[in-house]
């Protein structure tokens, strides 16, 4: 079982209750940036562009948030993956589930990598690459037999 974040089914990752609740930002007119002027000396100005603080650079604002994800665009989800362990599979063997990691409308989902590791126990068998070893003290009499 893997806990991950997936796009909200209701808003499809927009964060809005409906398509009509997404509007162009009035602070930057949809550009995502604002042009800032600052007076340095009388008659001399420095001009720079900064990310719009009203829309966070997206150019759009959501008037009414999605009731399912509360505007987060993603929801928690538990996914089940099955890894078949074959006899003799080496320690550290990796199985990759491509594009199955956390989702977001802002990036492509990454991969989930499951790695085979032996359970460490005191005594008993130990593993080195694909071989199993058993460590046990024996007497000289047992060796002669």
KEROVEX-390732 format. One line per 8 residues: their letters; for each residue x, y, z of N, C-alpha, C. Coordinates in steps of 0.05 Angstrom, whole numbers, plus 32768, in hexadecimal, padded with zeros to 4 digits. Example, Ala and Ser with C-alpha at 12.3 -4.5 7.8 and 13.67 -1.06 7.14 Angstrom:
as> 8108,7F8E,809C,80F6,7FA6,809C,8108,7FBE,809C  8101,7FD3,808E,8111,7FEB,808F,8102,8001,809D
This chain:
xxxxxxxx> 8011,7FE8,8000,8000,8000,8000,8012,8019,8000  800B,802C,7FEF,801A,8045,7FED,8007,805C,7FEF  800C,806E,8002,7FFC,8086,8005,8007,809B,7FF1  7FF5,80A6,7FE1,7FFE,80BB,7FCE,7FE8,80CF,7FCA  7FEE,80E4,7FBB,7FDB,80F9,7FB4,7FD4,80F6,7F97  7FBA,80F7,7F91,7FB0,80F5,7F75,7F9F,810E,7F6F  7F9C,8114,7F56,7F8B,812A,7F4E,7F6E,8126,7F57  7F62,813B,7F60,7F46,813A,7F69,7F34,8132,7F52
xxxxxxxx> 7F23,811E,7F56,7F11,8114,7F40,7EFB,8129,7F3A  7EF4,8139,7F4E,7EDE,814C,7F4A,7EE6,8164,7F39  7EFD,8170,7F40,7F06,8188,7F31,7F1B,8182,7F1D  7F25,816A,7F1A,7F39,8162,7F07,7F53,8172,7F0B  7F59,8179,7F24,7F72,8187,7F2A,7F72,81A5,7F27  7F5A,81B1,7F22,7F59,81CE,7F1F,7F56,81DC,7F3A  7F4B,81CF,7F4E,7F46,81DB,7F68,7F2D,81EB,7F6A  7F1E,81ED,7F54,7F05,81FD,7F54,7EED,81EB,7F55
xxxxxxxx> 7ED7,81F6,7F60,7EBE,81E7,7F62,7EB2,81E1,7F47  7EB6,81F3,7F34,7EAD,81EF,7F18,7EBF,81FF,7F06  7EBD,81FA,7EEC,7ECD,8209,7ED8,7EC7,8227,7ED9  7EAE,822E,7EE0,7EA6,824B,7EE1,7EB2,825A,7EF9  7EBF,824B,7F0C,7ECB,8258,7F23,7EE8,825F,7F1F  7EF3,825A,7F07,7F0E,8262,7F01,7F0E,827B,7EF1  7F1B,8291,7EFB,7F1A,82AB,7EEE,7F37,82B5,7EE9  7F3A,82C6,7ED6,7F54,82D3,7ED1,7F5A,82E6,7EE8
xxxxxxxx> 7F73,82E5,7EF1,7F7B,82F6,7F07,7F79,8314,7F00  7F6D,8324,7F10,7F6A,8340,7F0B,7F83,8350,7F12  7F94,8344,7F24,7FAC,8352,7F2D,7FC2,8353,7F17  7FC3,833E,7F06,7FD8,833D,7EF1,7FCC,833A,7ED5  7FB2,833A,7ED3,7FA3,8336,7EBA,7FAB,831B,7EAD  7FB0,8307,7EBD,7FB5,82EC,7EB3,7FD2,82E7,7EAB  7FE4,82FB,7EAF,8000,82F7,7EA7,8010,82E7,7EBC  8007,82E9,7ED5,8015,82DB,7EEB,802B,82EB,7EF7
xxxxxxxx> 8032,8301,7EEB,8047,8313,7EF5,803D,8330,7EF4  8049,8340,7F06,8042,835D,7F07,805C,836D,7F01  8059,8384,7EF5,806F,8396,7EEF,8070,83A9,7F07  8087,83AA,7F15,808A,83BB,7F2C,809E,83D1,7F26  8096,83EA,7F2D,80A8,8401,7F2A,80AF,840B,7F46  80C9,8411,7F4A,80D1,841C,7F64,80E4,8433,7F5F  80DD,844A,7F6C,80ED,8462,7F68,8107,845F,7F79  811E,8463,7F6B,8138,8461,7F79,8141,847D,7F81
xxxxxxxx> 8141,848F,7F6D,8147,84AB,7F71,8132,84BB,7F64  812F,84D5,7F69,811B,84E5,7F5B,8120,84E3,7F3C  810C,84D9,7F2E,810E,84D7,7F11,811A,84BC,7F08  8124,84AC,7F1A,8131,8492,7F13,8121,847B,7F1F  8119,8468,7F0F,8108,8451,7F18,8115,8437,7F11  8111,8423,7F22,8119,8408,7F1C,8100,83F8,7F16  8101,83E8,7F01,80EA,83DA,7EF8,80F0,83BC,7EF9  80DE,83AC,7F05,80E2,838F,7F06,80C7,8380,7F04
xxxxxxxx> 80C8,8367,7EFD,80B0,8357,7EFC,80B1,8344,7F14  809A,8341,7F21,8097,832F,7F38,807F,831E,7F35  8080,8307,7F41,8069,82F4,7F40,8051,8301,7F4D  803A,82FE,7F41,8021,830A,7F4B,801A,82FD,7F66  8015,830E,7F7A,800F,8303,7F95,7FF1,82FA,7F97  7FE0,8302,7F84,7FC4,82FA,7F86,7FBF,82DE,7F7A  7FCD,82D7,7F65,7FC9,82BD,7F59,7FE1,82AA,7F5C  7FF7,82B4,7F68,800E,82A3,7F6C,801D,829D,7F52
xxxxxxxx> 8018,82AD,7F3D,8025,82A9,7F23,8015,8297,7F10  7FFE,828E,7F18,7FEE,827C,7F07,7FDE,828B,7EF1  7FD8,82A4,7EF7,7FC8,82B4,7EE4,7FAA,82B0,7EE7  7FA2,829D,7EF7,7F86,8297,7EFC,7F81,8295,7F1A  7F69,829C,7F22,7F61,8299,7F3E,7F47,8289,7F3F  7F44,827B,7F55,7F2D,826A,7F5A,7F1A,8278,7F6D  7F02,827D,7F64,7EEF,828C,7F75,7EE2,827A,7F8A  7EDB,8261,7F83,7ECE,824E,7F95,7EDE,8233,7F94
xxxxxxxx> 7EE9,822B,7FAA,7EF9,8213,7FAB,7EE9,81F9,7FA8  7EF6,81E5,7F9E,7EE9,81CA,7F9B,7EE2,81BF,7FB7  7ECA,81B6,7FBB,7EC2,81AB,7FD6,7ED0,8191,7FDD  7ED9,8182,7FCA,7EE5,8168,7FCF,7F02,816B,7FD8  7F12,817B,7FCB,7F2E,817E,7FD2,7F34,8199,7FE0  7F1F,81A9,7FE4,7F22,81C3,7FF1,7F36,81D6,7FE3  7F38,81D3,7FC8,7F49,81E4,7FB8,7F66,81DA,7FB7  7F6D,81C3,7FC4,7F88,81B9,7FC3,7F90,81AC,7FA9
xxxxxxxx> 7F7C,81A5,7F98,7F80,8199,7F7E,7F86,817B,7F7F  7F8F,8171,7F96,7F95,8155,7F99,7F89,814A,7FB3  7F85,8130,7FB4,7F7A,8123,7FCC,7F8B,810B,7FD3  7F8A,8103,7FEC,7F99,80EB,7FF5,7F8D,80D2,7FEA  7F9E,80BF,7FE4,7F95,80A6,7FD8,7FA8,8090,7FE1  7F9E,8078,7FE6,7FAF,8061,7FEC,7FAD,804D,7FD5  7FC3,8048,7FC8,7FC5,8036,7FB1,7FD2,801C,7FBA  7FC9,8006,7FAE,7FD4,7FEC,7FB4,7FE5,7FE2,7F9C
xxxxxxxx> 7FFD,7FDA,7FA1,800F,7FCF,7F8D,8018,7FB3,7F95  801B,7FA2,7F82,8023,7F86,7F88,803F,7F82,7F7C  8050,7F78,7F8C,806B,7F71,7F83,806F,7F54,7F87  8072,7F45,7F71,8076,7F28,7F72,8094,7F23,7F76  809B,7F17,7F8D,80B6,7F10,7F93,80BC,7EF4,7F89  80CE,7EF2,7F77,80D6,7ED7,7F6C,80ED,7ECC,7F7B  80EF,7EB2,7F7C,8105,7EA5,7F8A,8120,7EAD,7F7E  8133,7EB4,7F8F,814E,7EBD,7F85,8150,7EDA,7F7C
xxxxxxxx> 813A,7EE9,7F80,813B,7F05,7F78,8151,7F13,7F89  8162,7F23,7F7C,8179,7F2F,7F8B,8170,7F45,7F9E  8180,7F48,7FB3,817C,7F5E,7FC6,817E,7F79,7FB8  816B,7F8A,7FBD,816B,7FA5,7FB1,815E,7FA6,7F95  8153,7F90,7F8C,8146,7F90,7F71,812F,7FA4,7F72  812D,7FB4,7F5D,8119,7FCA,7F5C,8104,7FC4,7F47  80EB,7FC9,7F4E,80D4,7FC8,7F3C,80C9,7FE4,7F3A  80C7,7FEF,7F22,80BE,800B,7F1E,80A2,800C,7F13
xxxxxxxx> 8090,801B,7F21,8075,8021,7F17,8076,803E,7F0C  8079,8041,7EF2,807D,805B,7EE5,8064,806C,7EE7  8068,8086,7EEF,8053,809A,7EEF,803D,8095,7F05  8044,8086,7F1A,8031,807F,7F2F,8034,808F,7F49  8047,80A1,7F4A,804C,80B0,7F63,8037,80C7,7F66  803C,80D9,7F79,802A,80EF,7F7E,8023,80FF,7F64  800A,8106,7F61,8001,8115,7F4A,7FFD,8132,7F51  7FFF,8143,7F3E,7FF9,8160,7F41,7FF4,816B,7F25
xxxxxxxx> 7FE3,8180,7F24,7FE0,818D,7F0A,7FF9,819D,7F01  800C,81A1,7F13,8023,81B1,7F0D,803B,81A0,7F03  803B,8186,7F06,8051,8175,7EFD,8048,8159,7EF5  8059,814B,7EE7,8054,812F,7EE0,805A,811E,7EF8  8049,8109,7EFD,804F,80F8,7F14,8069,80E8,7F10  8077,80E4,7F26,808F,80D4,7F25,808A,80B6,7F26  809E,80A7,7F2B,809C,808A,7F2C,809C,8080,7F48  808F,8069,7F4D,8091,805B,7F66,80A4,8044,7F62
xxxxxxxx> 80B8,8042,7F73,80CD,802E,7F71,80CB,801C,7F8A  80C5,8002,7F86,80C5,7FEF,7F9C,80DF,7FDF,7F9B  80EC,7FDD,7FB2,8106,7FD0,7FB3,8105,7FB8,7FC6  8110,7FA1,7FBD,8110,7F88,7FCC,8125,7F8A,7FE1  811D,7F85,7FFB,8131,7F84,8011,812A,7F6C,8022  813E,7F5E,802B,813A,7F47,803D,8135,7F51,8059  8124,7F42,8067,811E,7F49,8083,8137,7F40,8094  8141,7F52,80A4,8158,7F4D,80B4,814F,7F3F,80CE
xxxxxxxx> 815A,7F28,80D3,8154,7F19,80EB,816E,7F10,80F8  816E,7F0E,8113,8186,7F04,8120,8186,7EE6,811E  819D,7EDA,8118,819F,7EBE,8114,8193,7EB6,80FA  8192,7E9C,80F5,8185,7E93,80DC,8194,7E99,80C3  8186,7E9C,80AE,8193,7EA1,8094,819B,7EBD,8090  81B1,7EC1,8081,81B9,7EDC,8078,81BC,7EDA,805A  81BB,7EF1,804D,81BA,7EF1,8030,81D1,7F02,8025  81DE,7EF8,8011,81F3,7F07,8003,81EE,7F03,7FE5
xxxxxxxx> 81E6,7F19,7FD8,81DD,7F19,7FBC,81C7,7F05,7FB9  81CB,7EF0,7FA8,81B5,7EDD,7FA4,81B9,7EC3,7FB4  81CC,7EC3,7FC6,81D2,7EAB,7FD6,81C8,7EAE,7FF3  81C0,7E97,7FFF,81B8,7E97,801B,81CE,7E89,802B  81D4,7E93,8043,81E8,7E87,8054,81DC,7E82,806F  81E6,7E6C,807C,81DD,7E65,8097,81F6,7E63,80A8  81F8,7E72,80BE,820F,7E71,80CF,8208,7E61,80E8  8219,7E4D,80EE,8214,7E3C,8105,822E,7E30,810F
xxxxxxxx> 8231,7E30,8129,8249,7E24,8135,8245,7E06,8137  8259,7DF6,812F,8257,7DD9,8131,8270,7DCF,813E  826F,7DB8,814B,8286,7DAC,8159,8297,7D9D,8145  82AF,7D96,814E,82C2,7D87,813D,82B6,7D6B,8137  82A8,7D60,814A,829D,7D45,8146,8288,7D45,812F  8279,7D5B,812D,8265,7D5D,8118,8272,7D60,80FD  828A,7D6D,80FC,8298,7D71,80E3,82A2,7D56,80D9  82AB,7D44,80EB,82B7,7D2A,80E3,82A2,7D18,80D7
x> 8289,7D1B,80DD,8274,7D09,80D3,8270,7D0C,80B6
